[in-house]
Amino acid sequence: MATSRPRGRDLGLPFPGLPGPFNALTDIPGVAVGAATLVRDGPAQVRTGVTAIVPRHGEADLSPVWAGQYSLNGNGEMTGTHWIHDAGQFCGPILLTNTHSVGVCHHAAVRWMMRTWRRDFHDLHLWAMPVVAETYDGVLSDIQGLHVTEQHALDALDAAAPGPVAEGNTGGGTGMICYEFKGGTGTSSRVVEVGGRRGVVAALVQANHGVRDWLTVLGVPVGQHLREGRLLEREQGSIIVILGTDLPLLPHQLRRLAKRAALGIARGGTPGGNNSGDIFLAFGTGNRIELPQRGAPSWRLEAVNDELFDPIYEAAVQAVEEAVVNALLAAADTPTFRPPGRMVRAIDPEALVDLMRRHGRMP
């Protein structure tokens, strides 16, 4: 269900910052993204799926990535965060899915980790604690039918690859609504230079948040003008933001980076509503260490000076803002399941461009 609709930069939207070659989370070396998308019609309409992010794709030995987590509004779920807060790291993949499929995806991720790093799990007393996060797709899909299976999650993990990332109605984003337009999966990246070192800061979002009145694109109050197809009386969705970087950051720095996702989504207009799970994770692939259970007695880590962080924060905010717009633009019209008989429309790119021109944001 991924579309070939133009992304924001294809339309000429003047997003600030320099993107990487794919303008995606996969611009970080070693990071892979895959998806399994479920689309079935019938009495039980299915529009759901799983998105898989593998931070150390293809590595023979299991090793952690440093991480920090932040919740702007906690009306949602992200597993593994207790250990991330304590240890500043996690091992294995990240899965994004719908609210009722967290358990089956967690089970699948554990199985996939044991299969992928069989020697590590055989030789050591390891536990698997993958990250699984969710947003609610019950308006467009029969969420109570529990249609996502362990095999779907395994398929998404096995499909993870570098390169371009499918956006919109794909993976965990298949049944999501954003500012009362069709939403879903979106991604973007920024290349930054800090202290003479080049690195990538990138975002992937599962956008299922906001009401139309709030929608803002590059400062233009789009939701105040594009009024057709209003759907909701109040917000009832969420957004998951995954930020990644290859710069050498420490856990406390990654938590501070995760907080900047709040500023990125705020640029799109959301105040972080009561019913929204606005949950963010930042991981860093720098400072690679061995699995602690087989590692050296001490670690030697490198870290960017906190005084040089402003360009990193700016890159994160920009990437999140653009990722949400890319999710909107890539999406496709989808019929509602509950209530039946309505249609959630994708944003009209021509109408968006016309509005941006009328507000002086595009020539």
C-alpha positions, -999 to 999 in steps of 0.1 A, spaced: 0 0 0 30 23 -1 24 50 -27 45 69 -52 31 103 -42 56 131 -39 74 138 -7 76 172 8 109 182 -9 96 168 -42 68 194 -40 93 221 -33 84 227 3 113 247 17 122 225 47 155 237 63 186 216 67 205 192 45 190 157 43 210 125 37 208 106 4 175 88 13 162 115 36 153 86 59 163 69 91 184 45 70 208 73 62 224 62 95 250 36 85 239 1 96 203 10 103 176 -10 84 138 -6 82 112 -32 71 75 -35 71 46 -60 70 14 -45 58 -21 -61 62 -49 -50 40 -81 -70 38 -117 -60 30 -148 -77 42 -170 -75 73 -138 -72 94 -119 -46 75 -81 -49 82 -57 -19 77 -28 -26 100 8 -39 102 42 -38 117 72 -16 111 106 -30 121 138 -9 128 170 -28 133 198 -4 145 227 -28 140 215 -47 109 235 -77 98 260 -78 127 270 -113 137 272 -105 174 246 -90 195 256 -56 209 236 -28 224 229 7 212 230 36 236 195 52 241 174 77 259 136 79 261 111 106 268 73 107 270 56 141 263 22 125 271 21 89 282 -12 77 269 4 48 251 30 20 253 66 15 246 82 -16 261 118 -18 273 119 17 286 125 9 323 159 -7 314 167 21 290 161 47 318 184 27 341 211 13 318 210 39 289 210 11 263 190 -17 247 197 -47 224 178 -58 194 151 -43 172 123 -17 175 88 -26 164 59 -3 157 24 -16 155 -12 -11 166 -23 -8 203 -36 -44 206 -6 -60 189 22 -51 213 22 -85 230 24 -106 199 51 -83 184 72 -85 216 70 -123 215 80 -123 178 109 -99 185 122 -122 212 120 -152 189 138 -132 161 166 -122 185 172 -157 197 173 -169 161 195 -141 148 220 -142 177 217 -179 185 253 -183 198 249 -154 222 217 -167 237 231 -203 238 264 -194 255 251 -167 280 222 -163 304 207 -135 282 173 -120 283 156 -103 254 140 -70 261 130 -55 227 113 -21 222 77 -23 209 56 8 206 20 14 194 -6 38 181 -44 31 178 -58 22 144 -93 12 154 -111 38 132 -97 23 100 -91 -14 111 -108 -41 131 -83 -37 159 -103 -60 182 -98 -89 157 -61 -92 167 -51 -97 130 -14 -91 135 4 -124 141 38 -134 152 47 -143 116 37 -108 104 62 -93 129 89 -118 118 82 -109 82 88 -72 90 120 -80 108 132 -102 80 123 -75 54 145 -49 72 170 -34 47 190 -2 42 179 23 15 146 41 8 118 36 33 82 31 23 59 58 39 22 65 44 0 34 44 27 9 52 37 -13 82 25 0 115 13 32 99 -12 14 76 -43 23 96 -33 56 112 -49 91 109 -30 124 113 -47 157 117 -79 140 104 -61 133 71 -47 98 64 -14 95 82 10 67 89 47 61 85 71 90 77 108 96 79 135 123 73 172 129 80 197 157 85 234 157 79 252 178 106 288 188 113 298 190 149 334 198 160 347 189 125 328 155 125 300 148 101 271 127 113 235 120 106 204 127 128 173 111 115 137 104 125 110 79 117 74 86 129 42 66 132 19 96 129 -17 91 143 -22 124 161 -39 158 160 -71 174 149 -75 194 117 -76 228 134 -41 224 147 -23 214 115 6 237 106 31 232 78 62 254 79 43 280 98 12 281 76 -21 272 93 -30 246 68 -57 230 89 -76 263 91 -80 263 53 -82 227 42 -115 219 59 -131 191 39 -133 156 54 -133 166 90 -136 134 111 -131 139 148 -146 159 176 -114 156 196 -80 139 193 -79 102 199 -46 91 185 -9 92 192 26 96 177 57 75 181 90 92 172 122 72 168 153 94 165 187 79 156 222 92 151 257 78 144 273 106 164 290 94 197 264 104 223 260 93 259 226 81 274 218 114 291 225 132 259 202 108 239 174 114 264 178 151 259 178 145 221 145 125 225 129 154 242 134 175 211 110 153 193 83 172 212 94 204 195 94 187 161 58 176 165 48 209 179 59 226 147 31 206 131 6 222 154 -1 196 181 -1 207 218 3 171 229 -34 163 237 -47 144 267 -57 113 246 -24 112 227 5 90 234 35 112 224 63 88 231 99 93 219 131 72 217 165 83 206 193 58 199 229 62 190 251 37 171 283 54 180 305 41 208 300 5 198 307 -18 227 306 -56 231 276 -72 248 283 -64 285 280 -100 295 311 -108 274 327 -74 274 358 -59 291 358 -48 327 357 -11 317 345 9 287 362 37 268 336 60 254 337 92 233 311 119 236 302 152 218 307 182 241 273 194 253 282 229 243 281 218 207 247 203 208 225 231 193 230 219 156 221 183 167 189 195 185 180 216 155 185 187 131 162 165 152 135 191 153 137 196 116 137 159 108 107 152 129 87 181 114 95 169 79 88 132 87 52 140 98 46 159 65 61 131 45 37 107 63 7 128 53 18 132 17 26 95 11 -7 83 25 -37 71 5 -74 75 10 -87 48 33 -124 39 42 -134 39 78 -142 7 97 -158 23 127 -181 41 119 -185 24 85 -191 42 53 -168 72 55 -135 79 39 -104 93 55 -88 113 27 -51 119 21 -40 155 20 -42 170 -15 -6 179 -25 -18 205 -50 -40 222 -25 -12 222 0 12 238 -25 -13 264 -35 -19 273 1 18 276 8 22 299 -22 -7 321 -11 11 324 22 44 334 6 63 302 16 69 290 -20 74 308 -53 
